[in-house]
Amino acid sequence: MVNAVELVEVSARDGLQNEPELLSTEQKLELVARSVTAGLKRMEVASFVNPKKVPQMADAAEVMAGLPKDDDVTYIALALNRRGFERAAESGAKEVNFVLAASDAFAMRNSGAPMLGLVDTLTEVTALAGAAGIRVSATISVAFGCPFEGEVPARTVNDLVRRAADAGVFEVALADTIGVGVPSQVRDLFGKAQASAPNAQLRAHFHNTRNTALANALAAYECGVKVIDGSLAGIGGCPFAPGAAGNVPTEDLVYLFERMGVSTGVDLPRAIDTAKFIGAALGKVTPGMVSKAGGFPSRG
């Protein structure tokens, strides 16, 4: 369909990694299963990082082993270094998202390596992945602003986009890790990315720290980005980014796009039910708006 957008569900990874409440492997797998039932076909489900630093992801291998078997669904594992990629490959991952950073300060805190050092590792990873039949995407974190260095030059982001594409990734995501981006910045950065990496698929990842995530998602779509991350119930954040709040809620994205006539392939009532499941599992009120208000016209 021309008027369609692919929503990548990240609640099981980015959503849970910043939550103080640790869910069991079984709860995570139920979250994934419910997401599949709601119609989500691509989702980040695990992060192969140091479990001492991110205990929420300590059971990554167990989650990968228990995933629902569905040939129509793509499960993504996240890695920050070569060892993380190797662990993801050993777990059977068919797609790995490798994280870069648009500032040295954040790169060192998040991955323990400088910005361009991560690019060198990405080049190693894509070579290994090619031999193993694994596809690799790259996410450029803090692309819209860094909690430690402040404003990030657009040329820095664009240089990383070009380097990631040259390394052989099939997709490049620009991430607003701390939720500081605005639509004009979205249009500028993605416009430059389209010119620098014309053969790579582009993906958008927005946090809602300052209530701009939905506006940014719409701006990204309107400038040609057809793959957007969401997190059911709006949960999430980054353990290494002070002040980072939740992701743009998937159910809010579904409502926005479907009301505009843009197909998502996601069943909104089931997405809302899954968002409520997440809130109950975490024992808290989650930030998603549509899961509270419901769709329109309402059922019944």
Secondary structure, DSSP 8 states (H G I E B T S, - for coil): --SB-EEEE-IIIIITTT-SS---HHHHHHHHHHHHHTT--EEEEEEES-TTT-GGGTTHHHHHHH----TT-EEEEEESSHHHHHHHHHTT-SEEEEEEESSHHHHHHHHSS-HHHHHHHHHHHHHHHHHHT-EEEEEEETTT-BTTTBS--HHHHHHHHHHHHHHT-SEEEEEETTS---HHHHHHHHHHHHHH-TTSEEEEEEB-TTS-HHHHHHHHHHTT--EEEEBGGG----TTSTT---B-BHHHHHHHHHHTT-B----HHHHHHHHHHHHHHHTS----SHHHH--SS---
